[in-house]
Amino acid sequence: MKWFSPKMYTVLTTLFVVAVLNIFFSIGVSVGQATIKPQTITVTEPVVKCQLIETHAVQYVEKPVTVVRFIERTQKVPVELRNFSDIGELKQWLVAVDMNTITTYFQPPGVTIDCDDYALDMQHKALTDGYILSFEIISRSEYKAVFKSQLPSGQSLHAINLAMIGNSAYYIEPQTGEVAFTVHLD
């Protein structure tokens, strides 16, 4: 009986050769690493030489500074009040006021907005535009005679406005803008 078959002999020989080569390769790598030295490169920096030619001195002078602040102030300039020059100017102003201004009163429940509120509002608008317009209280019968209409039942007095044009007085119904001639003075 043979100890080794020819195939087995070839396999063992191959393994032996691979092991020996591996040993020699490992030894060569370790010896090679020990003998290789890293290369170094020397870099030289450029040299700058400085020479002081002239010196500058900075002098700080403290001076008080005036601070200018603009303050916005609203000042009411009194308007020169005047009467309307003619009935056309009055009617034109009434149209402009009605077209450009809508009065809305926001009141708590139970508070009634009535004729005196409208008459006072119209008087304030006239004063803002530079016109004299007075606040008047007239009776039910006078209202009927001037405006040719009735006040609501239960209303005995009514607030309106009065405008003077020359020597003539005109009543203005502030809720409708209706103008009625009242009296000519003189």
C-alpha angles and dihedrals in degrees: 000000000000121000096219133029118221091252093050090049091055092049094049092047091051091050091049092051092048091050093050092047090049091052092050092046092052091049091049094050094051093046091047093052092051093053099045113090121198114250116241126205120206114218118194119205118224112253121230118199117203126201124186109229103171136001127220124209121206117208121195116205118194114219128171111253122214110225114213115204124180113220117193112221126181113214124185111228113205112246117227101243121217141169121254111274096221142350091265092059090049093050092045090052091049091053091049092049093049093046097046102034132056116184115211119178118205108195133164116260113283095031112113124212109212144162097296091057091054093045093050091047091053091048090053092050091051092050090049089054092046099256129128111233120162131212114238137183116209133181127250093255094048090049090052092049095049104035097030092228138093129254116232113278114272093030111109098168132039134195118227139153130254126211125191117215110181105307095336127096121213127192118218123202100219095203096054105018091236113157121208129182111239112174143338113229122216 
